């Protein structure tokens, strides 16, 4: 039976130089590494992020690909990209999912666990295996 598994690692960082705390604007970057740990090539088609600040305000981001790309990952291959977001509070969190289509036509989502966006230090590392 085919294995459709991916490991998602996320490393968030506070961007002090792009933030304006007096104007309640806090910028964050995050680097995502997507690794095909299964045995079937699959293409990352779209993303869905849920971004929440400490006041409970939620923004959702949905779209094709990541940073304008839809990488096809063979077993053992990784793809890494960096992106960012802005919050009106000094901390918050993100979680989401990636939608994939395997070379055999199988369609599936990989859940990305919640990770913390924190201006006073480095956020937690998110890791997902499915």
Beta strands, then each sheet from edge to edge (+ up, - down):
strand 1: 6-14
strand 2: 26-36
strand 3: 42-53
strand 4: 58-64
strand 5: 72-73
strand 6: 78-87
strand 7: 91-102
strand 8: 107-118
strand 9: 125-129
sheet 1: 6+ 2- 1+ 9-
sheet 2: 4+ 3- 5+
sheet 3: 4+ 3- 7+ 8-
end
